[in-house]
Amino acid sequence: MKSKNSSKVPRRGYLYVVLAAVFWAASGTAAKFLFNSGITAFQLCQMRMTLSAVSVFIWLLIRNARLLRISPRDLFYFFLLGTFGMAAINFTYLFAISKIHVAAAILLQYLAPVFIALHSAVFLREKLSRTTIVALIGALVGCYLVVGAYNLNILALNSAGILGGLGAALSFAWWSVHGEYGMRRYNPWTVMFWAMVFAAIEWNLVHPPLEAFTRAYAPIVWVWILYIGVIGTILPFGFYYEGINLIRSTRASITATLEPITAGLIAYIFLNEIMEPLQLLGGVLVIAAVILLQLKQEHDDKAPGLLRAKLKSQNPT
């Protein structure tokens, strides 16, 4: 019989991911507003990563400075996680929503579980089940519909945004899988912080250092910049990694599919973005495919938090 405490652990993990999904959806709509105000994806990425890295550093320094410590041998791991995960996610995702509807960009990003399945089949030599293949096809068809690819004019106008969304899916898959690997040894906030540090450094090298902060913005624009850089980044990325820590990446990705639904609702209310019936159908197919893909996967006893606790109990020193 499972104890009450053991049942609360996965429940808390799902709650963390639900919160992450809501904050991500809201930040996507806020980013769309900033793009409409003239800010570029490059500038927003630089400000977002810099603000979030500095804010998390200050918070961890005050709360628990030990969480800032890592082994020098893991610097390359965090460099890769920050480059192909955090930095890539932010640019591809923000670039996509600067070109296409917020809900469409987010739904494209949720092809990530499909890429995780392909990674398992190609690199881990795991055989894809019939359920997995059906889910892959359903997700691809759903994304075809949700981006409006059935309308050739829309497809031509938004090809760059579609590529950005697919890039976001690839980088989100990388970040989820390799972030879970890092959490076997480190606290989720440690993993997230160092990924942010490398992403911030890179965005201040790719784009002129701190250039985005030197421009004159209206007060309301600064409010949304600060929102995205702090609340819209630290909270969702932190909550998502806390969720993975308890329920693992695949179950976390199921729960996070709440994001496109929330984003579509927010975009409809504040941006007057309306998705056509076939696009809505595509969204349903993508979400259903992702859920189907994940249904029989993951075991809570392999969650990074539990593995880390087990390792600590075996090596108390």
N, C-alpha and C positions, 0 to 999 in steps of 0.2 A: 504494500500500500504506500502511495506517495504521501509524504508529509505536506502539511500546509505551506511550509517555507519553500519546499521544492516547486510547488505549483505556482507560488508567487513570483519566482524568478523569471520564468518565460513570460508570464503575464506582464511583468514590468518591462521586459524586453520589447514586447509588442507595443506597449504604450510609448516607449521612447521613439520607436520608428514612426508611429502615427504622428507624434509631435514634430518629428523631422520632416515628414511629408507636408504637413500644414505650413511650416515655416518656409520650406523650399518653394511651395506653390506661391506664397505671398511675395517672396523675394523675386520670383520670376516676373510677376506683374509689375513690381516696383522697378525692376531693371528695364522693362519695356518702356516705362514712363521716362526713365533717364535717357534711353536711346532716342525717344521722341524729342527730348530736350537738347539733343546734339552731342551727347557723350558717346564716344566710340567704345566698342567691345574691348579694345586694347587698354584704354584709359580706365574703364571700370574694373577690369581684371587686376590692373596694377593697384588701384585703390583698395579693392576688396581683399586681396591677399596681404597687402601691407598692413591694413587696419586690423585684420583678423589675427595675423601672426603677433603683432605688438600687443593686442588686447589679451590674447590667450597667455602670452608670456607674463604679463603683469598679474593676471588672475592666478596663474599657477605659482608664481613667485610668492604671492601673498597667502594662498591657500595651502599649497604643499609643494615646496621647492624641489623635493625629491623626484617629483614627476617630470622634471626638466632633464634629468640625468639619463644618458644612454651610453652604451659601450661604443668606443671609437670604431670597433670592427663593424658596427651596424650603420655607420654613416652612409655607406654606399647604398644600402637597402633603403634608407630614408630619402636619399637623393633620387633614386628610381621612383619611389612612391610619390614624392613631391612633383617629379617631372611628368611622368606618364599617368599619374593619378590626379592629384590636386590641381596642378597648373593646367593640365590638358582638359580636365573636366570643366573648369571655370571658363576657359576661353571658348571651347567648342559649344558649350551650353549657352553662354551669353551671346556668342555669335549667331547661333541658331535662332534664338528668340528675337534677335535684332532683325531677322529676315522673314520669319514665319510666325504664325500664331503661337502664343505661349503654350497652350495645351498640346498643340501638334509637336512642338519642340520637345516637351517633356515626355510625351508618349514615344517619340523616336528614341529618346534616351533610355526608355524602359525596354529596349531591345537587349539591354545589357545581360539579362539572364540567358538569352539565346546564345550570346557570345561565350558566356560561362560554360554552357553545355557543350559548345563546340570545342572549347579549350579542354574540357574533360575528355572528350572523345579523341581529339588529335594528340594531345600532349600526355594525358594520363592514361590513354588506351582503354577508356571505359566505353563499353558498348551502349549506343543510344537505343533506348526502348522505343516501342511503337508509340507510346504516349508522348515521349520526347519529340519524336519526328512530327507527330500531329500538331503539337504545340508550336514547334518551329515554323511550320507552314502557316498556322493560324496567325502567329505574330507577324510574319512577313506580309500576309494578305491584309491584316488589320492596319499595318503601317502604310501600306500602299493606299488604302482608303483614307486614313486620317490626314495624310499630307495633301490630299486632293489630287493625287497623281492621275486619277481618271479624267481630269481636265488638263489637257496638254498645255494650255496657256499658263495655268497655275504652276504646273511642273516646271515650265521653262523659267518663270519668274523667280521661283523659289529653290532652284537646284542647289545654290550655295548654302541655303539654310538647311536643306535636307542633308547635305554632306556634313554640315556642322552637327546636326542631330545624331547622325550615325557615328561621328567621331566622339560625341559625348557618351554614346552607348558603349563604345569600345573602352574609353578611358574610365568610365564608371565601373565597368566589369573588372578592369585591371585593379582599380582602387579598392573595390570590395574584396576581391580574392586575396590580394597581397596585403591589404590592411588586416584581414583576419589572421593571416600568417604572422604578422608582427605582434598582434595582440596575444599570441601564445606566450610571449615573453614580457610585454609591456602593457601598462594601463592604456585604455583607449584614448585618453586625453594626451598621453605622451606621444602615441603614434600620430594622432591628428596634428599636434603642435609641430613636430619636426617635419611632417609633410608640408605644412603651411609655411614653415621657415624657408625650405628650399624653393617652394613655389613663389614666395615673395621675392627672394633673391633673384630668381630667374626672370620674373616679370619686371624687375628694376634693371635688368641687363638687356632684355629684349627691347623694352621701351625705355627711353631716356629716364634715368633715375628720378623718381618722385615727380616727374613732369606733370602727371595728371592732377597733382595736388596744387600746382601753381596757377591753375586757371581760375578765372573769376566765375563763380556759379551763384545763382540766385539762392537765397536762404532755404527755400523749399527743396531745391536740388540737393543741397548739403544734408538736409534732413534724411532724404532717401539714400544718399551715399552712405551716411553713417548707419542707417538701418541695415542696408545690404552688407556693409563691411563688418558689422558686429552681430546684430540679431539675426540677419538673414544668412549668415555664414557660420558663425561659431555654434549657434544653437542647433541648426539642422545637421551639420556635419558631426557635431559632438553627440547628439542624440542618436544618430544613425549608427555611429561606431559603438555607442553603449548598447544599442540593440543587437548588433552583430556579436558583441561580447557575450550576450546572454542567449541568443537564439540562432546565431550563425547567419552567414550572408544570404543564403537562399531564402530562408524564412523571412529575413528582414526585407528582402526585395519584394516578396509577396505583399507584405503589409504596406510597403512604400508606394504601391500602385494607387493608393489613395491620393497621391500627389496630383496626377493629371486631372482627376475629377475635381479636386479643390481648385486647381489652377484654372480649369475651364470656367468654373463658377465665378471666381474672382475676376477673371478677364472679361466675362460677360457683364458683370456689375460695373466695373470701373473703366474698362476699355471698349465696351460695346462690341467685343469680338464674338461673332456668332459662327458656330460650326454647323455645316450642312448635315442633313440626316445620314448620308453615307459616311461622312467623317465621324459622326457619333457612333455609327455601327462599327467602323474601324477601331475606334477607341475601346469599345466593348470586346471586340475580338482580341486586341492586344492584351488587355487585362486578363481575359479568360485564358489566353494562351500562356501567359506568364504564370498564372495560378496553376494551370494544368501541368506545366513543366516542372513545378516545384512540389506538387502535392505529396509525393512519396519519398521526398528527399529530406535530409538533415536529421540528426539525432541530438537532443539537447546535451547529452553527456559528452559531446565533442565540442561544445561551445568553448571559445578561447578562455573565458573567465573561469570555467570549471577546470580546464586543463592547466591553467596557470596556478590555480589554487592547489590542485593535486601535486604539481611539481614543487610548489612551496612547502607542502606538508612532507614531501619526501626528502627535501633539502632545506630544513628550517634555518640553516645558517646563511 
